[in-house]
Each structure stands twice: as structure tokens, then as C-alpha cells.
Amino acid sequence: MDARDDALAVVQAAEAFAAEVAHWREVRGLAKRELARRMSFDPSYVSHVESGRHKPTEDFARRAEETLNAGKAIWNRWLDYDTARTPVTPAPAVSAPRRSEQPYASGSAIVVEHDAARLDFDGRHYRLTMRRLLRNTGSEPITRYLIRISVDRYPNEPERSNAHYRVHPLTWEELALTASCQGEAMRWQAKHDRDAFKEVWLRFENDEGRFPLYPGDSVWIEYAYSVGEEKWGRWFQRAVRLPTENLTVELVFPARFDPAVWGTETSMTAEAAPLRTAPVQREENGLRIFSWSTSTPALHARYRLEWRFRARPERKADEGEFR
């Protein structure tokens, strides 16, 4: 990696950190000024970090992680940034050079040609199915791919959510995570395992052999998991963490609930605004399906879809804030 590649890696790692802070600030329902107050920073400082005008510091990362209770997600992005900006010094023959844990996150090795999410709700459980067409634009084979599972039952009440998940944590058994690549089952390995937040490496291998994603090749992967209604808030957010060419979302609900869907989008340089195009809806076999898509979304953009069920009187008002 030459000096230009090093500089690009630092810039991308800083952008990823800023996007992570913005994501968790929005999840917790905090304005930038309020987050700055809770962190004991100048009111404008959070805005400067999120827009890239100020580079992150270790002190800022620690306070943001503690204040937003991000399950180490913010701290891990800080470590990625710290790794990227630290020059690699020549190492003795017995040692390996220092490398980032996620080389493709800052090395631009993966492009997502198509990202398709489908969320099905049967009245009790949500089942999320993700399909991605990945292209290796780097110079080395890719052997694993990182995914994230994050839920928030009460997004505007972090203390209440934290208390809820301490008593009712996500479990691997209920998630029933499955993953495949072109029909081949993929092994997976937990990277972070917390009450409401998990990161998982999907490996391009199984008991029958290995099938790395080689430079210049493209491959479809699919993974799916389930979460009970009591642990999922009525919102679903897509964060663009890798260069992406096409992004689509489908929300599938029982038509008898008379669901209504709306959405917002935000980026590192803009506050949340309505989606530029409205979700399209259709009905099939007693289901109401909402579809939304966008092309070439900006890196670190975030698209949030929310919904409510207008014909579900048996639900208590207090139970209407799911993720």
C-alpha cells in the first residue's frame, strides 16, 4: 500500500467512525447539541466530527461509546481509524506487520453490486433476509464478510431499551442465523456478542471445502435471521457501509393489520429528510408488500423505514415502539 492508499484508508476510516456516531445518535433519539451536552463537549463539536471537519479523538470515542451505549460499535470504529492512521513500521522477520481487522472496510476491496433486504412479519416474529451481490475489486482473495445484527425496542428511550435487553437479550438460538453463498452453506463466527448487538463473520467455507471470492469475481450471498416482536422496534435502517450500486428494501406485513410505511434518509452532511421517492405498495395473498429502492447511494448514507399498524386494536399503545 503506497502513501496515497494510506491516506485514503485514513479518510475512509474517519468517515466510518463519523457515520457510526451519527447512526447511534439517531437510534438513541438525540440531537447533536444534546449529545454534545451529555458528553461535556462544546455544542458544535459533535456536528464537526460527524461532518468530517474534526478528526475523531480517543477521548471523544470513549465518551460517545459510553453515552450512546453502542455495544462497542463506536469504539471498534475508533480502533479501525487508529490502526489506519498509525504508520506501519518495519517488523522483525518473526513478526507480522500490523493490519486492520477488517481490511476491506478501509481498503475498498468489496463493491456491493446489489443489496436486497426483505423483512417479513407474521404477527409474532420478524424474519430478515439479506441478499447481496459482492464484487472483489481488490488484489487478494476475500475469505470472510462481516454482518451486523442490531435491535432497539425503544429507540427514543435508551435506558428503557438497555434494561429490556438485559432481561431479554438476543440469543443465537432464537436468531436461527443461516448463511449461504451460491447455494453453499457458509460457516459463521461471532465477533461481538452483546444483549442487543452482534457482529458476525460469514466465512466463505464449510465442511465440504473453501470457496474464496477471488479478485475480479462477483458472487451472491444470502443470510437470514429471526427476532421476536417483543425485541424488534417498528423501524428498519439500512446503512451504506461499503460502495453500493443498487439498494432495495421490501417490508411484508399481514394486510389485515392495515400497515402504513414512511421513511427518512440522512448522510454525513445532511439532517434526516423524507425519502426522495415513496415506497410502492401492492397486495398478494393477504399480504401488503412495500418496496423501495435507490441507485448508487452515497457511502455512509442511512435510510430508515418506519411503520405502524392501523387495524390492530389489541396492541397496547405502550407496545407500539418496536425496531
N, C-alpha and C positions, 0 to 999 in steps of 0.2 A: 504494500500500500504506500503510494507516494504522498508528498505533502498535501496535494490537492484532495486526495481521498481522505486523509486525516482530518483536514479542515471541514470537509463535507460531513464526515461522521460526527464531529463535534456539533455542527449546526443541527443535524437531524436528531441527535440525542437531546439537545436542548429543547427542540420543538416537541419531542415526545414527552419530555418532562412537563413542559408547559401545558400540553394537551391533557396530561393525566391530572394535573391540579385542577384545570377547568372542569374536567369530567366529574371529579369527586365533589367539587364545589357545587355544581349543578345538582348532583344526586342528593346532596345534603340540603338543597334549597337555600343556599346562602348567596347574597350579593357579594361582589368583590370587596366593597367597603366593610361589610360585616365580617368577612373572613379576615381581612387585614386587622380589624379591631380585636378579634379573638386571638390572633397570632401576635398581637402587640407590635404591628408594623405600621408605617405610615399608610394612610388610606389609599394612596396611589400605587403603592409598591406591588400589590397583587396584580393590578392591571398591567404594570410594566413587565412583570415576569410572564404573564400569560400572552402578552403581545410580542415578546421576544426582545423588548428594549433593554431589559436587565437579564443577565445570565443568572441561573439558579446558584444558590449557595447551600452549603451543608446545613447551616442553621435554619434557613428557610425551609429546606426539605424536611428536617426533623419536626419543625413546628407544624408544617402543613400536614404531615402524616399523622401527628398526634391529634390535631384539631379536627381533621376530616375523618379520622379513623378508617383509613383506606385499605386496611388489611395488608400493609407493606407495599401496596402497588406504587404509591408515590415514592417511597424510599428506594424501591428497586429501580425506578426510572432515574433517580438521582445517581445510583451506583453505576448504571449504564453510562450516564453523562460523565461521571467522574472517571470511568475507565476510558472513554473516548478522548477526553481532553488530556489524559496523562500520557506523556511520551513513553514509548516502549524503548527501554534501554537494552543494549546487547546483553544477552544472558549467557551464563556458563553453558558448556556443552551438555551438562547433566540436567539443565532446567529448560522448560518450555517458555516461550515468550508469553507475556500477559495478553489475554484475549477476552473480548466481551462474551458474556454467557449467551447472548442472542446475536450472533454476527449478522444475520440477515436484517435485524431491526434497524441497524445503522449502516449496513453495507449495501443496501439496495439490491440484494441478490434475488428477491422474490417480487414478482408483479402478480397481482390478483386480476386475472382477465375477467372473471365473473364471480360475483359474490351474491349468493341467493339464500335468504333466510325465510323459513316458513314456521310460524308459531300456531299450533293447533290447541284449542281449549275445548275440553269435553264437558265442562261444568264442574269438574273437580281438579283436574290436572292440566298443566301446560306441558306440551311436548315441542321442543325446539329442534328443528332440523336445519343444519347448515350445509350448503354445498358450495365449494369453491374450486375454481379452475386456476391452478397455480402455474406460473411460468418461472423457471430458473434463469435469471439474466446474469448470474454470476459466473465465476470460473471454476467453482468447486461443486461436487455433488451435495445435495441437501438431504440430510438423513432424519430430520425431525421438524415439527411445526408446532408453534405454541398457540394454544387457545385459552380463552378466559371464560369462567362462569361466575357471574356476579349478580346478586339479587338484593333488593331493598324493599322490604314490606311497607315501610312508612318513610318515603324519601324526604319528606319535609320535617321529620322528627327523628334525628339520628340517635338520640338517647333511647327512644322507644324502640327503634329498629334493633339497636345493639342488644337491648335487654331481651327482645323477642328471639333473636338468633342465639343468644347464649342458652336459652331454654330449648329452642327448636332449631338446632344447627342443620345445615345441609349435610346429608350423608351420601357417601358413594353408592350405597345400596339403593336409595330412592332415586338418585340421578340416573342410574342404569345407563351409563355412558357407553355408546358404541361408536366405532370409527372404522372407515374403510377407504381404500384407495383403488379405484378402478375394479371394484369387486373383491379386492384383497383386504381381509381384516387387518387393522393396524393395532399394534401394541400401544398402550399409553402409560405414561408415568407422571405422577403428581409432582409438580414443582412447588406449589404453595397450597396448603390445605387449611382453610380457616372457616369460621362458622358460616359466613355468607359470601365468601370469596375464594375461588380456587383457580389456579393456573395449572395447565396440563400440557405436557409434551406428547404430541402424537408422533409416533415413530414409523418410518417407512420400512417396517419389518414385521414379521410374525413367525410362528413356529415353523413355517414352511420355507422361510428364506427372507432375503432383503431385496428391496426394490427402490433404491435411492432415486431422487429427482435429479437427473443429470443436466448440466448446462445446456441451455437451448431447448429443453423439453418442457412440455406442458402436461398436467395431469389433474384429473378431478379427484377431490377428496370429499368425503361426507362424514359428518358426525352428528349425533343426536343425544339429547338427554331430557329428563322429565323433572318437573318441580311441582309440588302440590300448590293449590290455590292459596293456602294459608301462608306460603312463603314467597309468593310472587306478586309484586305490585302491578297495577294496571298501566304499565308503561314498558316500552321496549326500545332500547337505544342501540344504534349502530355507530361505532366509532371507526373511522378510516385510519388504521394504523400502518398500513402498507400501501404503496401505489396501487390504485384500483381503477379499472377501466369501466366496469359496469356494476351497479349495486341494485338489488331488488329485495323487496320485503313483501311477504304475504301474511296476513293475520286471518285466521279461520275460526269463527265463533258460531255457536248454535243460533240460527236465525230467530228462534223463539225468544231469545234474550233481547232482541231489537238493539244490537250494538251500534254505537256511534264512535267514529275514529277521527282523530285530528293529529297534527304533528307540527314540530318545530325543527329548525336547523340552526346550528351555530358553528363558528370557526374560531381560530385564534385571534382574528381581528374584528369579529362582529358578535354582538349580543344575539340571543335567541330571537328568531323571527319565524313566522309561519313558513311551512314548506312552500316552495315555489310552485309546485303542482299538487293538486289534491289527490288523495288516494282514490282509486277507482274501485267500485264495489259491484259484486254480482252474487247471485244466489244459485246454489246447486245442492240438491238432495237435502234440504233442510239446513244448509249451512250458508252463512253470509261471509263472503271472502273479500277482503280488502287488499288491493295490490298497489304498490308504489315503487317507483324506480327512478334512478338518476344515472347519468353517464359522466365519466371522468370526475368523480367527486374530489375535492381538494384534500390533500393529505392533512390528517388530524381534524377534518370536519366531523361533526356529530349530528346524527339525525335521530330524532326522538318521536316515537308514535305513542299516543295515549288513547284510552278508550273508556267507555262506560256502558253499562247495560241498563237500558231504559225500561225494560219489562222484566225486572227481577225483584219483585217486592219482598221476597223472603229474605233478601240480604239486608243486614243492618247497615245504617249509614256509616258507622264506625269501621265497617269491613270493606269500604269501597276504595281504599287506597292500597292497591297492590302494585307489584312490579312484574 
